[in-house]
Amino acid sequence: MEFIYDILGIPFGYVLRFIYELTGNYVAALILFTLVCRIFMLPSSISQQKGAAKTQRMQSKMRKIRERYAGDQKKIQEETQALYSREGYNPMNAGCVPLLIQMPIIIGLVAVIYKPLTYALQIPEDVVTTLIEGLKKIDVTYTSRTAELVVIEHFKSLSGLVAEKYANQIRNFDFTFFGLPLGQTPSYTNPSVLWTVPILSGLSSLASSIYMNINQKRNNPEMGKNPATGCMTIFMPLLSLFFTFQFPIGIGIYWIASNVFAFIQQVILGFTHNPRKMVARLMVEETIQRRSKENNRKLVIQKQRDS
């Protein structure tokens, strides 16, 4: 697993370093990095919005199939699969793509957060190794993953081990958020001000989920009746809350910013890619295609008669 962190950490480290040099603030760099990631995922979000409209349109067609073959479950399944095949529709694809895209981003960011000296500041490997070895002399607890975070936390005791240019670089590196070290991880059993980050993460996710649920019920009342929709509204914020208790608060800040940008994106796409308008457009396109097929069929029949 570590090699995956290393592979993804290098490119993300360069991107974050570039943004950090522009802003001079690591938290601002994290937030702008999140915005860049959201923009990168915008095409998949638009595709997801179109998929929701497609699903809504498919539901009306499936309802007609159920009404036509009521009581014959086998025939309903056959006609439904035939409909999926004709329309090129796969219900399993709905909502998965954005999450799959986001996972490598999270893994890469975890690597950067755990190794800010290596990836963000690009301190040479031998210098980082010297600093980590120095931790043994000051008797502090650390793991291979948290070593660089502990170095930053105890750098006053280690600064004499490296050249002054690297020492100044690390001293001037603000690895905090409102005074909270970005490398610290909130604890379930130890209530503290660090809990602010997971709570904000859960609340921002809840706001986004509620907005999505309201829109879904407005645009697709039938799907809004599905109990799974209500469960997801609660499940995603709880998952967000749980997730941000597992990693340093730097990851939590990314998660909060991601939720906020996702909410803004939903609002914008609600105007630019409104599901109702897209369904109406799909119906017009289907009507045009149907009439085109009918006209072609008539032309073929007419040519056969003329010959």
ZIKAKA-V876493 format. One record per residue. RES is the residue in three letters. SS is DSSP state (alpha for helix, beta for strand, coil for the rest). OMEGA is omega in whole degrees, -180 to 180 (999 if undefined). Layout:
# ZIKAKA-V876493
res->RES ss->SS omega->OMEGA
res->RES ss->SS omega->OMEGA
This chain:
# ZIKAKA-V876493
res->MET ss->coil omega->-177
res->GLU ss->alpha omega->-178
res->PHE ss->alpha omega->177
res->ILE ss->alpha omega->176
res->TYR ss->alpha omega->-178
res->ASP ss->alpha omega->-178
res->ILE ss->alpha omega->-178
res->LEU ss->alpha omega->-178
res->GLY ss->alpha omega->-177
res->ILE ss->alpha omega->-180
res->PRO ss->alpha omega->180
res->PHE ss->alpha omega->177
res->GLY ss->alpha omega->179
res->TYR ss->alpha omega->-180
res->VAL ss->alpha omega->-179
res->LEU ss->alpha omega->177
res->ARG ss->alpha omega->179
res->PHE ss->alpha omega->-180
res->ILE ss->alpha omega->179
res->TYR ss->alpha omega->179
res->GLU ss->alpha omega->179
res->LEU ss->alpha omega->-174
res->THR ss->alpha omega->-176
res->GLY ss->coil omega->-179
res->ASN ss->coil omega->-173
res->TYR ss->alpha omega->179
res->VAL ss->alpha omega->176
res->ALA ss->alpha omega->178
res->ALA ss->alpha omega->177
res->LEU ss->alpha omega->-178
res->ILE ss->alpha omega->178
res->LEU ss->alpha omega->176
res->PHE ss->alpha omega->179
res->THR ss->alpha omega->179
res->LEU ss->alpha omega->177
res->VAL ss->alpha omega->179
res->CYS ss->alpha omega->179
res->ARG ss->alpha omega->178
res->ILE ss->alpha omega->178
res->PHE ss->alpha omega->-178
res->MET ss->coil omega->-177
res->LEU ss->alpha omega->179
res->PRO ss->alpha omega->179
res->SER ss->alpha omega->178
res->SER ss->alpha omega->177
res->ILE ss->alpha omega->177
res->SER ss->alpha omega->178
res->GLN ss->alpha omega->178
res->GLN ss->alpha omega->177
res->LYS ss->alpha omega->178
res->GLY ss->alpha omega->178
res->ALA ss->alpha omega->177
res->ALA ss->alpha omega->178
res->LYS ss->alpha omega->179
res->THR ss->alpha omega->180
res->GLN ss->alpha omega->178
res->ARG ss->alpha omega->-180
res->MET ss->alpha omega->-178
res->GLN ss->alpha omega->179
res->SER ss->alpha omega->178
res->LYS ss->alpha omega->179
res->MET ss->alpha omega->178
res->ARG ss->alpha omega->178
res->LYS ss->alpha omega->178
res->ILE ss->alpha omega->180
res->ARG ss->alpha omega->180
res->GLU ss->alpha omega->-177
res->ARG ss->alpha omega->-177
res->TYR ss->coil omega->-179
res->ALA ss->coil omega->179
res->GLY ss->coil omega->-180
res->ASP ss->coil omega->-174
res->GLN ss->alpha omega->-180
res->LYS ss->alpha omega->-180
res->LYS ss->alpha omega->178
res->ILE ss->alpha omega->180
res->GLN ss->alpha omega->180
res->GLU ss->alpha omega->-179
res->GLU ss->alpha omega->178
res->THR ss->alpha omega->178
res->GLN ss->alpha omega->177
res->ALA ss->alpha omega->178
res->LEU ss->alpha omega->178
res->TYR ss->alpha omega->-178
res->SER ss->alpha omega->-180
res->ARG ss->alpha omega->-175
res->GLU ss->alpha omega->-177
res->GLY ss->coil omega->-174
res->TYR ss->coil omega->176
res->ASN ss->coil omega->-177
res->PRO ss->alpha omega->-179
res->MET ss->alpha omega->-178
res->ASN ss->alpha omega->-173
res->ALA ss->coil omega->172
res->GLY ss->coil omega->-175
res->CYS ss->alpha omega->-172
res->VAL ss->alpha omega->-180
res->PRO ss->alpha omega->180
res->LEU ss->alpha omega->180
res->LEU ss->alpha omega->179
res->ILE ss->alpha omega->-175
res->GLN ss->alpha omega->-176
res->MET ss->alpha omega->177
res->PRO ss->alpha omega->178
res->ILE ss->alpha omega->-180
res->ILE ss->alpha omega->-180
res->ILE ss->alpha omega->179
res->GLY ss->alpha omega->-180
res->LEU ss->alpha omega->176
res->VAL ss->alpha omega->179
res->ALA ss->alpha omega->-179
res->VAL ss->alpha omega->-179
res->ILE ss->alpha omega->-179
res->TYR ss->alpha omega->-178
res->LYS ss->coil omega->-178
res->PRO ss->alpha omega->179
res->LEU ss->alpha omega->-178
res->THR ss->alpha omega->-171
res->TYR ss->alpha omega->-176
res->ALA ss->alpha omega->-179
res->LEU ss->coil omega->179
res->GLN ss->coil omega->173
res->ILE ss->coil omega->-180
res->PRO ss->coil omega->-176
res->GLU ss->alpha omega->-178
res->ASP ss->alpha omega->178
res->VAL ss->alpha omega->179
res->VAL ss->alpha omega->179
res->THR ss->alpha omega->179
res->THR ss->alpha omega->-180
res->LEU ss->alpha omega->-180
res->ILE ss->alpha omega->176
res->GLU ss->alpha omega->179
res->GLY ss->alpha omega->179
res->LEU ss->alpha omega->-179
res->LYS ss->coil omega->-177
res->LYS ss->coil omega->-179
res->ILE ss->coil omega->172
res->ASP ss->coil omega->175
res->VAL ss->coil omega->-179
res->THR ss->coil omega->178
res->TYR ss->coil omega->175
res->THR ss->coil omega->179
res->SER ss->coil omega->-179
res->ARG ss->coil omega->-174
res->THR ss->coil omega->-173
res->ALA ss->alpha omega->-177
res->GLU ss->alpha omega->178
res->LEU ss->alpha omega->180
res->VAL ss->alpha omega->177
res->VAL ss->alpha omega->180
res->ILE ss->alpha omega->-178
res->GLU ss->alpha omega->-176
res->HIS ss->coil omega->-173
res->PHE ss->alpha omega->178
res->LYS ss->alpha omega->-179
res->SER ss->alpha omega->-174
res->LEU ss->coil omega->-171
res->SER ss->alpha omega->-178
res->GLY ss->alpha omega->-177
res->LEU ss->alpha omega->-174
res->VAL ss->coil omega->179
res->ALA ss->coil omega->-174
res->GLU ss->alpha omega->-178
res->LYS ss->alpha omega->178
res->TYR ss->alpha omega->178
res->ALA ss->alpha omega->178
res->ASN ss->alpha omega->180
res->GLN ss->alpha omega->-179
res->ILE ss->alpha omega->179
res->ARG ss->alpha omega->-177
res->ASN ss->coil omega->-178
res->PHE ss->coil omega->-180
res->ASP ss->coil omega->-178
res->PHE ss->coil omega->-178
res->THR ss->beta omega->175
res->PHE ss->beta omega->-173
res->PHE ss->coil omega->178
res->GLY ss->coil omega->-180
res->LEU ss->beta omega->179
res->PRO ss->beta omega->-177
res->LEU ss->coil omega->-178
res->GLY ss->coil omega->-179
res->GLN ss->coil omega->-179
res->THR ss->beta omega->178
res->PRO ss->coil omega->180
res->SER ss->beta omega->177
res->TYR ss->coil omega->-172
res->THR ss->coil omega->-178
res->ASN ss->beta omega->-180
res->PRO ss->coil omega->-180
res->SER ss->coil omega->179
res->VAL ss->coil omega->177
res->LEU ss->coil omega->179
res->TRP ss->alpha omega->-180
res->THR ss->alpha omega->-176
res->VAL ss->alpha omega->177
res->PRO ss->alpha omega->180
res->ILE ss->alpha omega->178
res->LEU ss->alpha omega->178
res->SER ss->alpha omega->179
res->GLY ss->alpha omega->-179
res->LEU ss->alpha omega->179
res->SER ss->alpha omega->177
res->SER ss->alpha omega->179
res->LEU ss->alpha omega->180
res->ALA ss->alpha omega->180
res->SER ss->alpha omega->-179
res->SER ss->alpha omega->180
res->ILE ss->alpha omega->179
res->TYR ss->alpha omega->179
res->MET ss->alpha omega->-179
res->ASN ss->alpha omega->179
res->ILE ss->alpha omega->179
res->ASN ss->alpha omega->-179
res->GLN ss->alpha omega->179
res->LYS ss->alpha omega->-180
res->ARG ss->alpha omega->-176
res->ASN ss->alpha omega->-177
res->ASN ss->coil omega->-176
res->PRO ss->alpha omega->-178
res->GLU ss->alpha omega->179
res->MET ss->alpha omega->179
res->GLY ss->alpha omega->179
res->LYS ss->coil omega->-179
res->ASN ss->coil omega->-180
res->PRO ss->alpha omega->-179
res->ALA ss->alpha omega->180
res->THR ss->alpha omega->178
res->GLY ss->alpha omega->179
res->CYS ss->alpha omega->-180
res->MET ss->alpha omega->179
res->THR ss->alpha omega->179
res->ILE ss->alpha omega->-174
res->PHE ss->alpha omega->-176
res->MET ss->alpha omega->176
res->PRO ss->alpha omega->178
res->LEU ss->alpha omega->177
res->LEU ss->alpha omega->178
res->SER ss->alpha omega->179
res->LEU ss->alpha omega->180
res->PHE ss->alpha omega->-176
res->PHE ss->alpha omega->-175
res->THR ss->coil omega->171
res->PHE ss->coil omega->-175
res->GLN ss->coil omega->-173
res->PHE ss->coil omega->176
res->PRO ss->beta omega->-174
res->ILE ss->alpha omega->174
res->GLY ss->alpha omega->176
res->ILE ss->alpha omega->178
res->GLY ss->alpha omega->178
res->ILE ss->alpha omega->175
res->TYR ss->alpha omega->-176
res->TRP ss->alpha omega->178
res->ILE ss->alpha omega->-180
res->ALA ss->alpha omega->179
res->SER ss->alpha omega->178
res->ASN ss->alpha omega->-179
res->VAL ss->alpha omega->180
res->PHE ss->alpha omega->178
res->ALA ss->alpha omega->179
res->PHE ss->alpha omega->179
res->ILE ss->alpha omega->180
res->GLN ss->alpha omega->178
res->GLN ss->alpha omega->-180
res->VAL ss->alpha omega->-179
res->ILE ss->alpha omega->-180
res->LEU ss->alpha omega->176
res->GLY ss->alpha omega->177
res->PHE ss->alpha omega->-175
res->THR ss->alpha omega->-179
res->HIS ss->coil omega->-179
res->ASN ss->coil omega->-177
res->PRO ss->alpha omega->-180
res->ARG ss->alpha omega->180
res->LYS ss->alpha omega->180
res->MET ss->alpha omega->176
res->VAL ss->alpha omega->178
res->ALA ss->alpha omega->179
res->ARG ss->alpha omega->177
res->LEU ss->alpha omega->180
res->MET ss->alpha omega->178
res->VAL ss->alpha omega->180
res->GLU ss->alpha omega->179
res->GLU ss->alpha omega->179
res->THR ss->alpha omega->179
res->ILE ss->alpha omega->180
res->GLN ss->alpha omega->-179
res->ARG ss->alpha omega->180
res->ARG ss->alpha omega->178
res->SER ss->alpha omega->178
res->LYS ss->alpha omega->180
res->GLU ss->alpha omega->179
res->ASN ss->alpha omega->178
res->ASN ss->alpha omega->179
res->ARG ss->alpha omega->180
res->LYS ss->alpha omega->178
res->LEU ss->alpha omega->178
res->VAL ss->alpha omega->180
res->ILE ss->alpha omega->-179
res->GLN ss->alpha omega->179
res->LYS ss->alpha omega->179
res->GLN ss->alpha omega->179
res->ARG ss->alpha omega->-178
res->ASP ss->alpha omega->-179
res->SER ss->coil omega->999
